[in-house]
Amino acid sequence: MHNPPRQVLIMTIELSRDETETLRELLQERMLRLDKEINRTDAFAFKARLRQLDRTIEHVLGELSSALDHERA
């Protein structure tokens, strides 16, 4: 399966620490539900879209965690 080049949109969002932690928690909860849905799904195309969404959420979570870790330092 060939993936098209990733389009990058540069965006700055200012969030408080509490807002960032809340967003991280919401995304973590969504990933847990998404993983269950991926495991229950038999339709290949739908499963592929869910996996892509999972990877996107994982990337955003990494950015949020990195920002929180950087703020502590």
FENBEL-V260268 format. One record per backbone hydrogen bond with DSSP energy under -0.5 kcal/mol. NH is the residue of the N-H (numbers start at 1). CO is the residue of the C=O. If there is no record, write none. Layout:
# FENBEL-V260268
nh = <NH NH>
co = <CO CO>
This chain:
# FENBEL-V260268
nh = <3 9 10 11 13 15 20 21 22 23 24 25 26 27 28 29 30 31 32 33 34 35 36 37 38 39 40 41 47 48 49 50 51 52 53 54 55 56 57 58 59 60 61 62 63 64 65 66 67 68 69 70 71 72 73>
co = <1 7 8 9 11 13 16 17 18 19 20 21 22 23 24 25 26 27 28 29 30 31 32 33 34 35 36 37 43 44 45 46 47 48 49 50 51 52 53 54 55 56 57 58 59 60 61 62 63 64 65 66 67 68 69>
